[in-house]
């Protein structure tokens, strides 16, 4: 029996929540090491990322001052990207996710070299299963964003052979996991 998106989302989120803190930290650290080894990451000067929520892979070890970081603020049904530097304050946003302060500088698409995309799951065709709000699918459909390189970030258990796909779903450029075969997933 094929699971639908809601069922898959529930299953993968339960599995992620069940990770013991030490395993979550270890998997996150391995994923950060794999990301930092990628030339597309090393060469990027301005990177859009996310702040870990609900035991998403934690990318915080990558957030150093040698590059410019952008994090989203949810505004209605869209994302607005704000600049953030290590040590700057964050606030809890609409969905309980940490966000840069409202008066922090915004980042335009022209400034962005790479987007690290959070996901509940991804598949070998580079499709992403998100939380169901459509924020990233809407953004990545816009002409100013759809040519930017994207890397879907998931733990290896959430990297599936195939996800159900809707017409509005957008393929990502790459997928990176904490598995031993991560380099084989890049690029497809």
C-alpha positions in Angstrom: 0.0 0.0 0.0 1.3 3.4 -1.0 1.3 6.0 1.7 0.0 9.5 0.9 1.9 12.7 1.9 0.1 13.2 5.2 0.7 9.6 6.3 4.4 9.7 5.2 4.8 13.1 7.0 3.4 11.7 10.2 5.5 8.5 10.0 8.8 10.4 9.3 8.1 13.0 12.0 7.5 10.3 14.5 10.7 8.6 13.6 12.6 11.9 13.8 11.1 12.7 17.3 12.1 9.2 18.5 15.8 9.9 17.9 17.6 10.0 21.2 19.3 13.4 21.7 22.9 12.0 21.4 21.9 10.2 18.1 20.3 13.4 16.7 23.4 15.4 17.6 25.7 12.8 16.0 23.6 12.6 12.8 23.4 16.4 12.6 27.2 16.7 13.0 27.9 14.1 10.3 25.5 15.9 8.0 27.2 19.2 8.7 30.6 17.6 7.9 29.2 16.3 4.6 27.7 19.7 3.7 30.9 21.6 4.5 32.9 19.2 2.2 30.8 20.1 -0.9 32.4 22.6 -3.2 29.0 24.4 -3.8 28.8 25.0 -0.1 32.5 26.0 0.4 32.2 28.5 -2.5 28.9 30.1 -1.4 29.2 33.6 0.2 25.5 34.1 1.1 23.5 31.0 2.2 19.9 30.8 3.1 19.3 28.2 5.8 17.0 27.3 8.6 17.1 27.1 12.4 16.4 23.5 13.6 12.8 22.9 14.7 11.2 19.7 15.9 14.5 17.8 15.7 15.3 18.7 12.1 19.0 18.2 11.3 20.8 20.9 13.3 23.1 23.0 11.0 24.2 25.4 13.8 27.8 24.2 13.7 28.0 25.7 10.1 26.8 29.1 11.1 30.1 30.9 11.3 30.9 34.5 10.5 33.0 33.8 7.4 29.9 34.0 5.2 26.6 35.7 5.2 23.6 33.8 6.5 19.9 34.3 5.8 17.0 32.9 7.8 13.3 33.1 7.0 10.6 35.0 8.7 7.1 33.8 7.8 4.9 36.6 6.5 1.4 35.3 5.6 1.9 32.5 3.1 5.5 33.6 2.1 9.0 33.7 3.4 11.0 36.8 3.8 14.8 36.3 4.2 16.7 38.3 6.8 20.4 38.5 7.4 21.8 37.0 10.6 25.3 36.8 12.1 26.4 34.5 15.0 25.6 36.1 18.3 22.7 38.2 17.0 19.3 37.9 18.8 16.5 35.7 17.4 12.8 35.7 18.3 10.1 33.1 18.2 7.9 33.5 15.1 4.4 32.7 14.2 4.9 28.9 14.0 7.1 28.7 17.1 10.3 28.7 14.9 13.2 31.0 15.8 13.5 33.9 13.3 15.8 36.9 12.9 14.5 40.1 14.4 11.9 41.9 12.2 14.3 44.9 11.8 17.3 42.9 10.7 18.4 43.5 7.1 16.6 41.6 4.4 18.4 39.5 1.7 17.3 39.7 -2.0 17.5 36.7 -4.4 20.3 38.4 -6.3 22.6 38.1 -3.3 22.0 34.4 -2.6 24.4 31.7 -3.7 22.8 28.6 -2.1 19.6 27.6 -0.3 19.7 24.8 2.4 16.1 23.6 2.5 14.6 21.8 5.5 12.5 18.8 4.8 10.5 16.0 6.4 11.7 13.7 3.7 13.3 13.7 0.2 13.5 11.1 -2.6 16.0 10.0 -5.2 14.3 12.2 -7.8 15.2 15.2 -5.6 11.6 15.9 -4.5 10.9 17.1 -1.0 8.2 16.4 1.5 7.7 19.5 3.6 5.4 20.2 6.5 2.4 20.9 4.1 2.4 24.7 4.2 3.9 25.2 0.7 6.2 28.0 1.7 9.3 26.6 -0.1 7.4 25.3 -3.1 5.8 28.8 -3.6 9.2 30.5 -3.2 11.1 28.2 -5.5 8.5 28.6 -8.2 9.2 32.4 -8.4 11.5 33.3 -11.3 13.9 35.2 -9.0 14.4 32.0 -6.9 14.0 29.0 -9.2 17.5 29.2 -10.6 19.2 29.2 -7.2 21.0 26.0 -6.2 19.1 24.1 -3.4 20.1 21.3 -1.1 17.5 19.3 0.7 18.6 18.4 4.2 17.4 15.1 5.7 18.6 12.3 7.9 19.2 9.1 6.0 16.0 7.3 7.2 14.0 10.1 5.5 15.7 9.7 2.1 13.2 7.5 0.3 13.1 5.8 -3.1 10.1 7.8 -4.2 7.6 10.3 -2.7 4.1 11.1 -3.9 4.4 14.2 -6.1 1.9 16.9 -6.9 2.1 19.3 -9.9 3.2 22.2 -7.6 6.2 20.2 -6.1 9.6 21.4 -7.2 12.7 19.3 -7.5 15.7 20.4 -5.5 19.2 20.7 -7.0 20.8 18.2 -4.5 20.0 16.1 -1.5 22.4 15.7 1.4 22.0 13.1 4.2 24.1 11.8 7.1 24.5 8.4 5.3 27.8 7.0 4.1 26.7 7.3 0.5 25.9 11.0 0.6 28.3 11.9 -2.2 26.5 9.5 -4.5 23.3 11.5 -4.1 25.0 14.7 -5.5 24.2 15.6 -8.2 21.6 13.5 -9.8 
